[in-house]
Structures are given as C-alpha cells and as structure tokens.
C-alpha cells in the first residue's frame, strides 16, 4: 500500500533530500549544503554582497535550507565566484533529488516586485537547457554586474540538469527585476520538487529522468 504523504510503501520513510559539496579551484573555494525540504534557513557568506541577498531570499521563499561559504578571486571580478556557486547549487540539487520519484516535475511562477514582473518556468527533465529574456536598465546594481545573473542561472540549470526559462516581462528598477527572478525561481523550484501523492514512480513515460 502506498503512503499518502510520500508515495513510498507503508513503513518506509521518504529519504532526506539534501546534499553538500566542497569545491576548490585556483579561482574559488566553496562549501555549500542544500536541503530541498527545509524551512527557509540560510547561512550565506560570500565575497559578493548582492548575491548573498539574492541567495538569502531564494532560500526563504523556496522554504529550502542553504548554507554557503565562498571565497574567490574578486580582485579580478565577481565572475568566478558567482559562476561557481551556481555550479555547486545545481550539483547539490541534482544529487538531493536522486531518482526524482514522486515529484511534480513542472512549475511556472509569476512574481511581482513592485513595478517589475518576472516569470520562471521549470522542468526537472534531466535535459539541461536555459532560455533567458531580460533587459536591465543598468549594467550594475551597486558593485554587482547584471550579466552575472545569466552566468549564475545558466550554470545552475546545467549542473542541475533542468530545463529553465526565465522571463522578465517588464520593470524599470534593475534591483527589483533581479529580485523578482530569484523569488520566482525559488517558488517554481519548490513547486516542481514537491512530492505529489498521485505520482507513482518517476513522472515520465520513459520511466526515468
């Protein structure tokens, strides 16, 4: 008999969906742990303050638990640190989801942030693909270069092996536009990874994701 809460047989417990990674290169040193079924707890310490803010709200609005400690060659620029954190987050998501049994798989979420409106569509497909439609009024938010949003999201999608579409429909405040993206990403990922008791096994006619 299937358990109504998690789709496993009676007496079984749903595995803890979490993972961690320790990644060190000549450019960055990153320790990251990610719990899909968390409670919105974040411990974020990187050399990129704006990314810290985005990861903190991503964690809160997705009800994940995320811990990140990262140091990088920011004397060059923020690129390697932002990119490598995206890689680590994607890798831990993929590991945490395992065989993806019982998940909803798909989600599409609109999030407003004052005048800005962002949409994120996710398919946890095991086919990495990224589409990005965003034009920002400014190239910088403080010291953060806005083109790094693309780098973070693309590397996250690649390592997580998900299909990710990100669209900013409109907005005139760059901070608000990017914040709407990260909030929409959080809510969409929370929905797509959630367990649907109606789903038996893997949500694919192929039988595997």
ZINOR-V824668 format. One record per residue. N is the residue number from 1. D_CENTER is the distance of its C-alpha to the mean C-alpha in Angstrom with 1 decimal. Layout:
BEGIN
<<N	D_CENTER> <N	D_CENTER>>
END
This chain:
BEGIN
<<1	33.4> <2	29.7> <3	28.2> <4	27.3> <5	24.2> <6	22.4> <7	24.4> <8	25.9> <9	29.6> <10	31.5> <11	31.5> <12	28.2> <13	25.2> <14	21.6> <15	20.1> <16	17.8> <17	14.3> <18	13.3> <19	13.5> <20	14.2> <21	15.1> <22	17.7> <23	17.8> <24	20.8> <25	22.1> <26	24.8> <27	22.3> <28	19.8> <29	19.8> <30	16.5> <31	16.2> <32	12.9> <33	12.6> <34	9.9> <35	11.4> <36	9.9> <37	13.2> <38	13.6> <39	15.3> <40	13.3> <41	14.7> <42	13.5> <43	15.5> <44	14.4> <45	17.1> <46	16.7> <47	19.3> <48	17.3> <49	17.9> <50	16.0> <51	12.7> <52	13.6> <53	14.1> <54	10.8> <55	8.9> <56	11.6> <57	11.3> <58	7.6> <59	8.8> <60	12.0> <61	11.2> <62	8.9> <63	11.6> <64	9.8> <65	11.7> <66	10.4> <67	13.2> <68	13.3> <69	16.6> <70	16.9> <71	20.0> <72	20.5> <73	23.2> <74	22.7> <75	26.4> <76	25.6> <77	22.6> <78	19.0> <79	17.8> <80	17.7> <81	16.0> <82	13.1> <83	12.9> <84	13.3> <85	10.6> <86	8.2> <87	10.3> <88	10.3> <89	6.8> <90	6.8> <91	10.3> <92	9.9> <93	7.7> <94	10.5> <95	13.1> <96	12.3> <97	12.6> <98	15.9> <99	18.0> <100	15.9> <101	19.1> <102	19.3> <103	15.8> <104	15.9> <105	13.9> <106	13.9> <107	12.8> <108	13.8> <109	13.4> <110	15.5> <111	15.2> <112	18.1> <113	18.4> <114	22.2> <115	23.4> <116	20.0> <117	18.4> <118	15.0> <119	13.9> <120	10.8> <121	11.8> <122	10.1> <123	12.3> <124	11.4> <125	14.4> <126	14.8> <127	15.6> <128	13.3> <129	14.0> <130	12.8> <131	14.8> <132	14.7> <133	17.3> <134	17.6> <135	20.7> <136	20.9> <137	24.3> <138	24.0> <139	22.7> <140	22.0> <141	20.7> <142	22.9> <143	22.6> <144	19.1> <145	19.4> <146	17.5> <147	17.3> <148	14.8> <149	12.1> <150	12.8> <151	12.9> <152	9.5> <153	7.8> <154	10.5> <155	10.3> <156	6.7> <157	8.0> <158	11.2> <159	10.6> <160	8.6> <161	11.4> <162	10.1> <163	11.7> <164	9.8> <165	12.2> <166	11.9> <167	15.3> <168	16.8> <169	20.0> <170	21.8> <171	22.1> <172	24.2> <173	22.5> <174	20.0> <175	18.3> <176	18.1> <177	16.7> <178	13.7> <179	13.2> <180	13.4> <181	10.6> <182	8.1> <183	9.8> <184	9.8> <185	6.2> <186	6.3> <187	9.5> <188	9.0> <189	6.5> <190	9.1> <191	11.8> <192	11.1> <193	10.9> <194	13.8> <195	17.2> <196	19.8> <197	23.3> <198	24.8> <199	22.8> <200	24.9> <201	23.4> <202	20.8> <203	20.2> <204	21.7> <205	25.4> <206	25.0> <207	24.6> <208	21.7> <209	18.1>>
END
